[in-house]
Amino acid sequence: MKVEKLVEIIGADFYTGVPDSQLKALCNYLMNTFGIDKHHHVIAANEGNCTALAAGYHLATGNVPVVYMQNSGEGNIINPVASLLNDKVYAIPMVFIVGWRGEPGIHDEPQHIYQGEVTVKLLEDMDIATFIIGKDTTDDEVKAAMEKFRAVLASGKQVAFVIRKGAISYDEKVVYKNDNTMVREEIIRHIVKVSGEDPIVSTTGKASRELFEIREANGQSHKYDFLTVGSMGHSSSIALGVASEKPQQKIWCIDGDGAMLMHMGSMALLGANKPNNMVHVIINNSAHETVGGMPTVAGQIDIVGVAKACGYPNAVKVDSFEKLDSELAAAKARNELSLIEVECSIGARDDLGRPTTTALENKQNFMDYIATL
């Protein structure tokens, strides 16, 4: 169905969420219609964040907000849904729009398989009434579902539209770009060159895919890398866990701005623990590029300042490959925790592939290599 019709049927005035490729039509519609507007559309740091923001909107207006997300974000909403929104607590009505990655019977990446299997069950377990929209779902069927939902919402409960692959469409195009010149794949190539045989933990999305292809092009083993294919926002904590157990070995984390924002508390943990063998590289294009390019707020905050406030002894921002190479070499040589923020353009190769090894193979190869260090 056309996304404009879905929005019309829901009839809400406020949307907040975390972008998803399955919901790209909705995300593009919202960006074209509202842009980023605190009264109508806010892209939040994580799904629990936008659920709480939507709750605040309801408290202030009495209106029903909409929260959109990939189904991987259901884990982040469980706490606010169960302990804040639930009708046994504050009875705050809300409409969720959930992109169904990993739907059973539909091929998808390994991180989405189990999540796809339990998507609807998790919603039902949270007492969220659910309606699934597929390619063949008619406007009238969605309208009828929303009419039933209105009674549920009036009782202080939540409802969800689960969106199958290709179920919603939007004809207008949105181009996301920034003024930065450094390309992420080339940035990662420079990190690989300097890191040598040091282990790397890379964040979910295109960064890990590019790291995999760089190793392939170099004829290198993939044993050096742990590709965090899911659990967005947790790569730096994984790297901290490795670094803590291998104190004599330099450990690198290739992170993204959207991932860093999603669980920024991990920076406080890193700063407090100060692993002197870890380098945290945040590639900042101020965008959720892997799922379409919608903006993050990372271009409006001082990431280096945040790192220093969290206790990182070394934190810098670079905007050229000359500066990047210099700071990578310095971070490798020093015996202290280092953060490097790299200003990056939006975009990736159209023919960018995906890892050809399984997640289990990736884990075992990485663990076998770590055991030798």
N, C-alpha and C positions, 0 to 999 in steps of 0.2 A: 504494500500500500504506500501511497505518497505520505511522506513524513508530515507534510502540512496538514493532512487530514487527521493523522493521529494526534497531533498537537491540538487541533480544533476540537476533537472529540473529548480529549482529557480536560480541556478548558482551564488550564492552570496559567498563572501569571509569573511563576518563579521556578526556575530550573537551576539545579546545581549538580555537579558530578565530576567523575574522572573519565576522560575520553576512552573510547573503545573502537577498534576498527569495525566491529560488527554494527556499531551504532554511528558510523561515520556520517550517514545521511542526517541523523538527528543533530550531531555535533556541528556539522556544516550549516544546517538550517539555523541553529541557535547563534552561531557566530555571525552569519549573514544578517540575521534579524536583530539581534541585541548586541553582538560583540561581547565584551566583558562589562557587565553592568550590574552593580551590587543590588539593584532593585529587581532585576529580571533574570540574570544569568551569571553564575560564578563557577569557574573551574577550581575545584578544591584540591588540597594536597593528597588526601586519601578518602576512601569511601565513608569511613566513620566520621571524618571531618565534615564531609558534605551532609551527612545525615544529621549531625548536631546543628550545622548551619541552617538546614531546612527546618529543624525543630524551632530554632530561634525565630525564623521567619513566621512560622505558624503562631508562636506565642505573641508576636508583635501585631499580626494582622488578622488572625483567625482563619486565614485561607489555607488551602491544601497545597503544599509544595510538591515538586517532582524531583527525584534523585535518580540520575542515570549512572550506569557503571557496567563494566564487564563482569561476568559471573565470578571471576577470580576475586572480585571485591566483596563478595558476600561475607567472607571471613572477617573483614574489617567492620561490617555493620552489625554483626551479631550482638556485640555488647550494647551499643546504644539502642538497638531495636528491642532487646530483651529487658534492659534495665532502665530505659528512659521512655521510649515510645509506647511500650506495651500498655494495654488497657487496664492492667492491674497496677500500673504505676501512674503515668501522666496522660495516657490515652491520647497520643498525638497522631493524627491521621497523616498519611504520606503515600504518594504514588512512587513506586520504584519502576524504572525501565532497565531491564537487565539483558545485555547481549549474551547469547547462549553459545559460548565457545565450547568445543568438545562435545557437542550433542551426540549421543549414542547413534552410531551408524553413519556419522559424518566425519570424514578424515580430518584430523587436526594434529597439532604438535603435542608432544608427550605431557607437557605441563598442564594441558587442558583436558586430558582424557578423564581422570577421576573427577575433577571439578565438574565436568560436563555431566557425568553420571549422577551426581548428587545435587545439581543446581536446583531443580524443582523441589526435591525433598527438603533441602535446607530451608527454603522459603516456607514450605508448608509446616515444617517443624517450628518455625518462628511465628506460626499462626498468621502468615501473610497469604491472603487469597490471591490466586495466580491464574492468569490467562495467557496462553501461548499464541503468539502471532507468527504465522508462516507465510510463505509466498502466496498460498491460495486463500488465506484468510480475507474475508470481505470487509469492507468498511462497515456494513450493517452488523456484522458479527462483533466487531470491535465496539461499535456503538452500544450494542446490547450488553456486552460485558461491562462497559463503563457504567451503564445504568444500574446494573447489579452492584457494582463497586461503590456507587455513591452511598448506598445504605450502609455498607461496611465502613466506609470512611466516616460517616456520620456517627457511628458508634465508637469512634476513637481508635480504629484499627488501621492497618496498612494493607495495601494491595500492590500487585506487581504485574506488569506486562513483560513476559519473557520473549525476546526477539530472536527468531531463528535466522540463520545465515541468509542474506539476500531478501529478507522479508519487507524491509522498508527502503524507500528510494527518495532521492532528492536530485532534481535536474540541474540546479545551480552549482557552479564550481567555486571553490575557495582556494586561494593560493597562500600558503604560509611560508614566510621567509623572514630573514633578519639581515643585518648589515655585516655580519661576520664573514671572514673569508676562509678560515681554516676548515677543512673537511674532516669529518670524524674518522673515516677509515684511514686517512693519512696520519691523523693524530695517533691512532692505535698502532700504526706501522712504526712510528717513531718510538712509542713506548716499548714495543716488542724488541726493537733493536737495542735499546739501552738496558732493558731488564735481563737480556741474555737468557740464562737458564733458571732465573728466579720464577717461582710460581706466581700465577696471576689468577685472581678471582674477578670475573667480569659480570656486569649487570645484565639483567634480562633485556631482550629485544635485539635490535640491530647491532648493537655494540658486540655482543657475543657472536653473532653471525659473522660479523666482519673479522673478528679475532680468529675465528675458525678458518676463514678463507685466506687470511694472511699466512697462517701456519701452513696451509696447503700450498700456497704459492711459493713459500720459502722452502718447501720440502722438509718442514720441521714436524716433530712429534706434537700431538695434542696433549701429551701427558702433563705439560707445564700448566695447563689451564683448567680451572673449574668454571664452566659456563652456567651461570645462574639463570636457567631457562624460565623459572617461575618466581614466586615470592618476591615481587618487585619491592625494592627498598631495603632489602636485607643483605645485599652483597658485602657491604662494608663490615657488617657483624660477622658474616661467615669468614671474611678475611681476618678479622680480629681473633676469632677462635683458632684459626690456623696459626697466625702469628704468635699467639700466646704459647702454643705448644712447640713451636719451632723458633725459639728466641735468637738462635744464631743465623737464621736464614731470612733474607729480605723477602717480604711478601708484598705484592702489588694488588691494588684494587682499582679496576676501571669502572667508574660509576657514572650515572647520568643525573642531570638536574632534576628530572621528574621523580626518579627513584630516590634521590637524596631527600627531596621534599616530603615524599610519602611517609618516611619514618626518620625524620630529622633527629629524633632522640638518640639515634645510634651515634651521631657525632658527639653528643655529650658523653656517651659511654667510652668512645675512642679517646676523647680528650682527657677523660679522667684516668683511663688506664695507661695512656701514653706508650703504646708498644713502640719501642725504639727501632724496630725492624720492619716497619710498615710504611708504605707510600699510598696515599689515597688520592687518586686522580679523578676529579669531577669534570666531565666533558659537558659543558653548558651551552646548549643551543636554545634555551628558554622555550622548549617545546616538547610535547608528547609525540615525538616524531614517529616512533615505531607504529603507533596506532592512527597516524594521519597528519600530525603536525600542529594540533591545537596548542595554544600557548600555556606555559606555566608562569608562575610569578618569579622564577629564578633570575630573570633579568632586572628585577626591581629590588633585589635584596643584596646585601653585602656578604657573600658566602665566605670570603676570606675573614671578614670580621666575625662572623658566626663561629668559624673554626677557632679563631684565636680566643674568643670568649669562652668556648668550650674547653680550652686548655691545650690545643694543638701548639706545640712550640714553634712550628714552621708552617706558614701558609702564604701562598702567593697566587696571583692571577697572571696569566700570560695570554697574549693575543697574536703571537707570531711563532713560527717554527724555530727561529733563532733563539727566542726566549724559552720556548718549550724544551729544546734540547739542552740548554744550559741548566734549567731547573731540574730536569730529569736526572742529569748527571750528578748534580749536587745532592739530590734526594737519595740517589743510590749510594753515594759516598758517605753521607752523614749517618750517625748512629742515633737518630731521633725520628720520631713520628713526623711525617711531612704531608702536607696537602697542596695539590696543584690544581687550581681551577683553570680550565682551558676554554676560552671563548670559541664557539664553534658555529658553523653555518647549519642550515636545515637542508637535508637532502641525503640520498644514498643512491647507489647504483641500481638501475632498474633490474639488472640480472643478478642481484645479490641472492646467493643461495642460503641454504640452511645446513646445519651440521649433518653429516652423513653417518656419524656414530650415534649410538643410542645414549640416553641419559645415564643408564647403568654402566655402559662402557666408559663414558666420560668420568664418572665417579671413581670407578675401579682403577683406571689408568692414572688418575690424579693421585689417588691414595697410595698406589704402588710407588709412584715417584716421590711423594712426600715422605714415605717410609725410608727412603734412601738418604734423606738429607740430615 
